[in-house]
Amino acid sequence: MNHPFEKKYNVIHADIFSSNLLQPNMLNLIENVRWRSDMPNRKGRYLKEIVEFIKDYPEVGIAYDLSHGHINREPLEEIL
């Protein structure tokens, strides 16, 4: 199933982010990923990690999935 925003936005999961996935003439967004117990070292679970990924890409924004943040037990202080 496609992400509901994929028609207007290029949503890239944080754990696979690379600059070659960016699309011209679209709003490129990085989405935080859901924690999986079989992948305990997965990157992009937390907002701080995503900010590090995109700091050199001013054309990239963040699509923060609140349910993923809840699953990951990300502290609300990290978001505010």
MOPAC internal coordinates of N, CA, C and O (Angstrom, degrees):
PM7 1SCF
backbone

  N    0.0000 0     0.00 0     0.00 0    0    0    0
  C    1.4523 1     0.00 0     0.00 0    1    0    0
  C    1.5250 1   109.03 1     0.00 0    2    1    0
  O    1.2310 1   120.43 1   -45.57 1    3    2    1
  N    1.3064 1   116.78 1   134.43 1    3    2    1
  C    1.4531 1   121.43 1   179.16 1    5    3    2
  C    1.5209 1   111.08 1   -76.74 1    6    5    3
  O    1.2310 1   121.48 1   -29.34 1    7    6    5
  N    1.3078 1   114.77 1   150.66 1    7    6    5
  C    1.4512 1   121.46 1   174.12 1    9    7    6
  C    1.5297 1   107.38 1   -65.97 1   10    9    7
  O    1.2310 1   118.94 1   -39.90 1   11   10    9
  N    1.3344 1   119.63 1   140.10 1   11   10    9
  C    1.4663 1   120.74 1  -175.59 1   13   11   10
  C    1.5232 1   114.24 1   -61.72 1   14   13   11
  O    1.2310 1   119.36 1   157.82 1   15   14   13
  N    1.3247 1   118.82 1   -22.18 1   15   14   13
  C    1.4585 1   121.52 1  -178.80 1   17   15   14
  C    1.5251 1   113.32 1   -91.46 1   18   17   15
  O    1.2310 1   119.29 1   174.81 1   19   18   17
  N    1.3140 1   118.96 1    -5.19 1   19   18   17
  C    1.4604 1   120.60 1  -170.88 1   21   19   18
  C    1.5194 1   114.31 1   -64.75 1   22   21   19
  O    1.2310 1   119.15 1   162.78 1   23   22   21
  N    1.3210 1   119.22 1   -17.22 1   23   22   21
  C    1.4547 1   120.28 1   179.40 1   25   23   22
  C    1.5252 1   112.07 1   -73.52 1   26   25   23
  O    1.2310 1   119.96 1   145.94 1   27   26   25
  N    1.3209 1   117.68 1   -34.06 1   27   26   25
  C    1.4582 1   121.75 1  -178.32 1   29   27   26
  C    1.5244 1   112.33 1  -106.90 1   30   29   27
  O    1.2310 1   120.96 1   156.63 1   31   30   29
  N    1.2906 1   115.76 1   -23.37 1   31   30   29
  C    1.4502 1   121.33 1  -174.38 1   33   31   30
  C    1.5218 1   109.52 1  -124.92 1   34   33   31
  O    1.2310 1   121.20 1   -27.49 1   35   34   33
  N    1.2976 1   115.31 1   152.51 1   35   34   33
  C    1.4601 1   120.97 1   173.48 1   37   35   34
  C    1.5256 1   106.58 1   -99.44 1   38   37   35
  O    1.2310 1   120.55 1   -79.05 1   39   38   37
  N    1.3223 1   116.56 1   100.95 1   39   38   37
  C    1.4616 1   121.56 1  -177.75 1   41   39   38
  C    1.5237 1   108.08 1   -96.71 1   42   41   39
  O    1.2310 1   120.98 1   -58.55 1   43   42   41
  N    1.3248 1   115.74 1   121.45 1   43   42   41
  C    1.4640 1   122.32 1  -178.09 1   45   43   42
  C    1.5194 1   107.91 1  -116.19 1   46   45   43
  O    1.2310 1   120.23 1   -51.51 1   47   46   45
  N    1.3034 1   117.17 1   128.49 1   47   46   45
  C    1.4629 1   119.76 1   176.93 1   49   47   46
  C    1.5302 1   108.50 1   -69.12 1   50   49   47
  O    1.2310 1   120.98 1   -42.87 1   51   50   49
  N    1.3007 1   115.74 1   137.13 1   51   50   49
  C    1.4587 1   121.56 1  -173.49 1   53   51   50
  C    1.5245 1   113.12 1   -59.30 1   54   53   51
  O    1.2310 1   119.93 1   148.47 1   55   54   53
  N    1.3190 1   117.74 1   -31.53 1   55   54   53
  C    1.4651 1   118.72 1  -176.39 1   57   55   54
  C    1.5218 1   113.32 1   -73.77 1   58   57   55
  O    1.2310 1   119.73 1   169.77 1   59   58   57
  N    1.3454 1   118.13 1   -10.23 1   59   58   57
  C    1.4628 1   120.22 1   177.36 1   61   59   58
  C    1.5240 1   111.68 1  -119.71 1   62   61   59
  O    1.2310 1   119.97 1  -168.34 1   63   62   61
  N    1.3269 1   117.66 1    11.66 1   63   62   61
  C    1.4629 1   120.66 1  -175.46 1   65   63   62
  C    1.5185 1   112.09 1   -59.72 1   66   65   63
  O    1.2310 1   121.50 1   -48.28 1   67   66   65
  N    1.3280 1   114.74 1   131.72 1   67   66   65
  C    1.4588 1   122.67 1   167.75 1   69   67   66
  C    1.5234 1   106.49 1  -153.27 1   70   69   67
  O    1.2310 1   120.31 1   -24.63 1   71   70   69
  N    1.3065 1   117.01 1   155.37 1   71   70   69
  C    1.4630 1   120.58 1  -174.40 1   73   71   70
  C    1.5284 1   112.46 1   -64.04 1   74   73   71
  O    1.2310 1   119.59 1   155.55 1   75   74   73
  N    1.3187 1   118.38 1   -24.45 1   75   74   73
  C    1.4666 1   119.20 1  -179.82 1   77   75   74
  C    1.5352 1   112.42 1   -72.76 1   78   77   75
  O    1.2310 1   119.44 1   172.07 1   79   78   77
  N    1.3236 1   118.68 1    -7.93 1   79   78   77
  C    1.4616 1   122.16 1   176.58 1   81   79   78
  C    1.5324 1   112.43 1   -88.85 1   82   81   79
  O    1.2310 1   120.28 1   171.12 1   83   82   81
  N    1.3345 1   117.08 1    -8.88 1   83   82   81
  C    1.4641 1   120.65 1  -179.85 1   85   83   82
  C    1.5210 1   109.92 1   -70.78 1   86   85   83
  O    1.2310 1   120.47 1   -40.80 1   87   86   85
  N    1.3277 1   116.70 1   139.20 1   87   86   85
  C    1.4581 1   122.95 1  -177.85 1   89   87   86
  C    1.5298 1   110.05 1  -110.86 1   90   89   87
  O    1.2310 1   120.38 1   -49.00 1   91   90   89
  N    1.3305 1   116.88 1   131.00 1   91   90   89
  C    1.4650 1   119.01 1   176.70 1   93   91   90
  C    1.5260 1   110.41 1   -68.61 1   94   93   91
  O    1.2310 1   120.91 1   -27.91 1   95   94   93
  N    1.3047 1   115.87 1   152.09 1   95   94   93
  C    1.4647 1   123.18 1   176.54 1   97   95   94
  C    1.5309 1   113.58 1    61.40 1   98   97   95
  O    1.2310 1   120.26 1  -156.69 1   99   98   97
  N    1.3076 1   117.11 1    23.31 1   99   98   97
  C    1.4639 1   122.12 1   174.56 1  101   99   98
  C    1.5173 1   107.74 1  -133.55 1  102  101   99
  O    1.2310 1   120.87 1   -22.16 1  103  102  101
  N    1.3132 1   115.95 1   157.84 1  103  102  101
  C    1.4567 1   120.09 1   173.10 1  105  103  102
  C    1.5260 1   106.81 1   -83.51 1  106  105  103
  O    1.2310 1   120.66 1   -68.40 1  107  106  105
  N    1.3211 1   116.35 1   111.60 1  107  106  105
  C    1.4616 1   122.25 1  -179.29 1  109  107  106
  C    1.5173 1   109.44 1   -87.66 1  110  109  107
  O    1.2310 1   120.84 1   -55.04 1  111  110  109
  N    1.3237 1   116.00 1   124.96 1  111  110  109
  C    1.4619 1   122.27 1  -177.79 1  113  111  110
  C    1.5192 1   110.10 1  -127.63 1  114  113  111
  O    1.2310 1   121.13 1   -39.06 1  115  114  113
  N    1.3292 1   115.44 1   140.94 1  115  114  113
  C    1.4540 1   121.58 1   175.75 1  117  115  114
  C    1.5227 1   107.31 1  -103.58 1  118  117  115
  O    1.2310 1   120.90 1   -52.32 1  119  118  117
  N    1.3226 1   115.89 1   127.68 1  119  118  117
  C    1.4653 1   120.98 1  -179.72 1  121  119  118
  C    1.5246 1   110.33 1  -104.08 1  122  121  119
  O    1.2310 1   121.11 1   -44.52 1  123  122  121
  N    1.3173 1   115.47 1   135.48 1  123  122  121
  C    1.4638 1   119.97 1   174.74 1  125  123  122
  C    1.5254 1   109.15 1   -65.19 1  126  125  123
  O    1.2310 1   121.00 1   -35.70 1  127  126  125
  N    1.3141 1   115.69 1   144.30 1  127  126  125
  C    1.4618 1   119.92 1  -176.01 1  129  127  126
  C    1.5198 1   111.06 1   -98.49 1  130  129  127
  O    1.2310 1   121.92 1   -24.29 1  131  130  129
  N    1.3205 1   113.93 1   155.71 1  131  130  129
  C    1.4616 1   121.34 1   178.52 1  133  131  130
  C    1.5281 1   108.40 1   -79.88 1  134  133  131
  O    1.2310 1   120.94 1   -44.45 1  135  134  133
  N    1.2934 1   115.81 1   135.55 1  135  134  133
  C    1.4669 1   121.06 1   176.92 1  137  135  134
  C    1.5155 1   110.08 1   -65.62 1  138  137  135
  O    1.2310 1   121.02 1   -42.75 1  139  138  137
  N    1.3324 1   115.66 1   137.25 1  139  138  137
  C    1.4647 1   121.48 1   175.37 1  141  139  138
  C    1.5179 1   108.07 1  -125.35 1  142  141  139
  O    1.2310 1   120.47 1   -46.51 1  143  142  141
  N    1.3098 1   116.71 1   133.49 1  143  142  141
  C    1.4639 1   120.57 1  -176.21 1  145  143  142
  C    1.5217 1   112.50 1   -64.91 1  146  145  143
  O    1.2310 1   119.86 1   156.69 1  147  146  145
  N    1.3374 1   117.87 1   -23.31 1  147  146  145
  C    1.4612 1   119.44 1   178.13 1  149  147  146
  C    1.5333 1   112.08 1   -84.69 1  150  149  147
  O    1.2310 1   120.55 1   177.91 1  151  150  149
  N    1.3323 1   116.55 1    -2.09 1  151  150  149
  C    1.4606 1   121.48 1   177.66 1  153  151  150
  C    1.5228 1   109.25 1  -134.09 1  154  153  151
  O    1.2310 1   119.71 1  -113.37 1  155  154  153
  N    1.3301 1   118.15 1    66.63 1  155  154  153
  C    1.4692 1   119.94 1  -172.59 1  157  155  154
  C    1.5284 1   114.47 1   -66.03 1  158  157  155
  O    1.2310 1   119.21 1   159.12 1  159  158  157
  N    1.3186 1   119.12 1   -20.88 1  159  158  157
  C    1.4648 1   121.53 1  -178.92 1  161  159  158
  C    1.5204 1   112.47 1  -100.90 1  162  161  159
  O    1.2310 1   120.33 1  -160.63 1  163  162  161
  N    1.3036 1   116.98 1    19.37 1  163  162  161
  C    1.4541 1   122.23 1  -177.92 1  165  163  162
  C    1.5221 1   110.39 1   -60.60 1  166  165  163
  O    1.2310 1   120.48 1   -47.02 1  167  166  165
  N    1.3157 1   116.69 1   132.98 1  167  166  165
  C    1.4692 1   121.64 1   178.72 1  169  167  166
  C    1.5195 1   110.63 1   -89.79 1  170  169  167
  O    1.2310 1   120.74 1   -26.92 1  171  170  169
  N    1.3129 1   116.20 1   153.08 1  171  170  169
  C    1.4545 1   121.60 1   177.54 1  173  171  170
  C    1.5117 1   114.12 1    90.40 1  174  173  171
  O    1.2310 1   120.31 1  -163.41 1  175  174  173
  N    1.3241 1   117.00 1    16.59 1  175  174  173
  C    1.4585 1   120.64 1   177.44 1  177  175  174
  C    1.5205 1   111.20 1   -78.23 1  178  177  175
  O    1.2310 1   120.52 1   150.52 1  179  178  177
  N    1.3121 1   116.60 1   -29.48 1  179  178  177
  C    1.4495 1   121.11 1  -172.18 1  181  179  178
  C    1.5217 1   112.02 1  -119.35 1  182  181  179
  O    1.2310 1   120.87 1   -30.19 1  183  182  181
  N    1.3124 1   115.94 1   149.81 1  183  182  181
  C    1.4448 1   122.33 1  -177.59 1  185  183  182
  C    1.5303 1   112.11 1   -57.31 1  186  185  183
  O    1.2310 1   119.81 1   140.56 1  187  186  185
  N    1.3129 1   117.98 1   -39.44 1  187  186  185
  C    1.4753 1   120.75 1   179.41 1  189  187  186
  C    1.5226 1   111.33 1   -59.07 1  190  189  187
  O    1.2310 1   120.27 1   140.54 1  191  190  189
  N    1.3306 1   117.08 1   -39.46 1  191  190  189
  C    1.4640 1   120.67 1   178.54 1  193  191  190
  C    1.5261 1   111.15 1   -65.75 1  194  193  191
  O    1.2310 1   120.55 1   138.37 1  195  194  193
  N    1.3191 1   116.55 1   -41.63 1  195  194  193
  C    1.4579 1   120.50 1  -178.67 1  197  195  194
  C    1.5251 1   110.49 1   -66.23 1  198  197  195
  O    1.2310 1   120.34 1   138.98 1  199  198  197
  N    1.3231 1   116.96 1   -41.02 1  199  198  197
  C    1.4662 1   120.72 1   177.54 1  201  199  198
  C    1.5289 1   109.59 1   -59.57 1  202  201  199
  O    1.2310 1   120.02 1   140.87 1  203  202  201
  N    1.3077 1   117.58 1   -39.13 1  203  202  201
  C    1.4720 1   120.86 1   176.27 1  205  203  202
  C    1.5234 1   111.50 1   -63.86 1  206  205  203
  O    1.2310 1   120.22 1   139.04 1  207  206  205
  N    1.3362 1   117.18 1   -40.96 1  207  206  205
  C    1.4692 1   121.18 1   179.18 1  209  207  206
  C    1.5196 1   111.68 1   -58.87 1  210  209  207
  O    1.2310 1   120.58 1   136.04 1  211  210  209
  N    1.3252 1   116.50 1   -43.96 1  211  210  209
  C    1.4579 1   120.01 1  -168.88 1  213  211  210
  C    1.5256 1   114.65 1   -99.46 1  214  213  211
  O    1.2310 1   119.37 1  -176.81 1  215  214  213
  N    1.3093 1   118.81 1     3.19 1  215  214  213
  C    1.4679 1   119.52 1  -175.02 1  217  215  214
  C    1.5287 1   112.83 1   -59.99 1  218  217  215
  O    1.2310 1   119.77 1   154.08 1  219  218  217
  N    1.3150 1   118.05 1   -25.92 1  219  218  217
  C    1.4557 1   121.42 1   178.69 1  221  219  218
  C    1.5263 1   112.86 1   -96.06 1  222  221  219
  O    1.2310 1   120.21 1  -171.38 1  223  222  221
  N    1.3288 1   117.20 1     8.62 1  223  222  221
  C    1.4555 1   122.63 1  -178.41 1  225  223  222
  C    1.5295 1   109.64 1  -127.50 1  226  225  223
  O    1.2310 1   119.77 1   -96.66 1  227  226  225
  N    1.3352 1   118.04 1    83.34 1  227  226  225
  C    1.4653 1   119.74 1  -176.71 1  229  227  226
  C    1.5316 1   113.45 1   -64.62 1  230  229  227
  O    1.2310 1   119.98 1   163.19 1  231  230  229
  N    1.3230 1   117.64 1   -16.81 1  231  230  229
  C    1.4615 1   121.08 1  -179.88 1  233  231  230
  C    1.5274 1   113.04 1   -85.10 1  234  233  231
  O    1.2310 1   120.27 1  -177.45 1  235  234  233
  N    1.3311 1   117.10 1     2.55 1  235  234  233
  C    1.4620 1   121.91 1  -176.44 1  237  235  234
  C    1.5299 1   109.77 1  -109.70 1  238  237  235
  O    1.2310 1   121.05 1   -44.17 1  239  238  237
  N    1.3282 1   115.59 1   135.83 1  239  238  237
  C    1.4546 1   121.83 1   177.04 1  241  239  238
  C    1.5239 1   110.58 1  -112.84 1  242  241  239
  O    1.2310 1   121.22 1     5.78 1  243  242  241
  N    1.3148 1   115.27 1  -174.22 1  243  242  241
  C    1.4633 1   121.29 1  -177.95 1  245  243  242
  C    1.5264 1   109.19 1  -120.20 1  246  245  243
  O    1.2310 1   121.03 1   -49.33 1  247  246  245
  N    1.3204 1   115.64 1   130.67 1  247  246  245
  C    1.4661 1   121.96 1   170.70 1  249  247  246
  C    1.5241 1   105.39 1  -105.52 1  250  249  247
  O    1.2310 1   121.09 1   -86.96 1  251  250  249
  N    1.3139 1   115.51 1    93.04 1  251  250  249
  C    1.4653 1   119.76 1  -175.28 1  253  251  250
  C    1.5211 1   109.93 1   -83.31 1  254  253  251
  O    1.2310 1   120.57 1   -63.63 1  255  254  253
  N    1.3090 1   116.51 1   116.37 1  255  254  253
  C    1.4654 1   122.59 1   178.82 1  257  255  254
  C    1.5224 1   108.12 1   -88.83 1  258  257  255
  O    1.2310 1   120.78 1   -70.48 1  259  258  257
  N    1.3404 1   116.11 1   109.52 1  259  258  257
  C    1.4628 1   120.68 1  -177.03 1  261  259  258
  C    1.5202 1   112.86 1   -61.12 1  262  261  259
  O    1.2310 1   120.30 1   143.92 1  263  262  261
  N    1.3254 1   117.04 1   -36.08 1  263  262  261
  C    1.4677 1   118.24 1   179.53 1  265  263  262
  C    1.5192 1   111.02 1   -66.98 1  266  265  263
  O    1.2310 1   119.92 1   143.57 1  267  266  265
  N    1.3318 1   117.76 1   -36.43 1  267  266  265
  C    1.4661 1   119.68 1   175.91 1  269  267  266
  C    1.5213 1   110.25 1   -65.76 1  270  269  267
  O    1.2310 1   120.52 1   139.00 1  271  270  269
  N    1.3386 1   116.61 1   -41.00 1  271  270  269
  C    1.4590 1   119.92 1   176.89 1  273  271  270
  C    1.5138 1   111.69 1   -59.78 1  274  273  271
  O    1.2310 1   120.60 1   140.40 1  275  274  273
  N    1.3301 1   116.46 1   -39.60 1  275  274  273
  C    1.4627 1   120.63 1   178.45 1  277  275  274
  C    1.5348 1   110.72 1   -66.51 1  278  277  275
  O    1.2310 1   120.52 1   134.42 1  279  278  277
  N    1.3214 1   116.61 1   -45.58 1  279  278  277
  C    1.4687 1   120.42 1   178.53 1  281  279  278
  C    1.5214 1   110.62 1   -59.98 1  282  281  279
  O    1.2310 1   120.90 1   140.50 1  283  282  281
  N    1.3302 1   115.87 1   -39.50 1  283  282  281
  C    1.4647 1   121.24 1  -178.34 1  285  283  282
  C    1.5182 1   112.87 1   -78.35 1  286  285  283
  O    1.2310 1   120.99 1   175.32 1  287  286  285
  N    1.3259 1   115.72 1    -4.68 1  287  286  285
  C    1.4695 1   122.01 1  -177.93 1  289  287  286
  C    1.5315 1   111.57 1    56.86 1  290  289  287
  O    1.2310 1   121.59 1  -139.76 1  291  290  289
  N    1.3187 1   114.56 1    40.24 1  291  290  289
  C    1.4696 1   119.38 1   177.83 1  293  291  290
  C    1.5206 1   108.89 1   -73.52 1  294  293  291
  O    1.2310 1   120.33 1   -51.33 1  295  294  293
  N    1.3192 1   116.98 1   128.67 1  295  294  293
  C    1.4705 1   119.73 1  -178.98 1  297  295  294
  C    1.5235 1   111.30 1   -63.56 1  298  297  295
  O    1.2310 1   120.46 1   -40.83 1  299  298  297
  N    1.3105 1   116.72 1   139.17 1  299  298  297
  C    1.4481 1   122.19 1   179.43 1  301  299  298
  C    1.5259 1   111.25 1   -56.94 1  302  301  299
  O    1.2310 1   119.92 1   148.81 1  303  302  301
  N    1.3148 1   117.75 1   -31.19 1  303  302  301
  C    1.4653 1   121.86 1  -179.92 1  305  303  302
  C    1.5260 1   111.23 1   -60.78 1  306  305  303
  O    1.2310 1   119.89 1   150.91 1  307  306  305
  N    1.3246 1   117.81 1   -29.09 1  307  306  305
  C    1.4537 1   121.28 1   179.81 1  309  307  306
  C    1.5215 1   111.29 1   -68.48 1  310  309  307
  O    1.2310 1   120.37 1   152.53 1  311  310  309
  N    1.3154 1   116.90 1   -27.47 1  311  310  309
  C    1.4537 1   121.68 1  -175.22 1  313  311  310
  C    1.5257 1   111.42 1   -88.23 1  314  313  311
  O    1.2310 1   120.68 1   143.56 1  315  314  313
  N    1.3147 1   116.31 1   -36.44 1  315  314  313
  C    1.4707 1   120.74 1  -175.55 1  317  315  314
  C    1.4887 1   114.25 1   -79.27 1  318  317  315
  O    1.2310 1   120.10 1   180.00 1  319  318  317

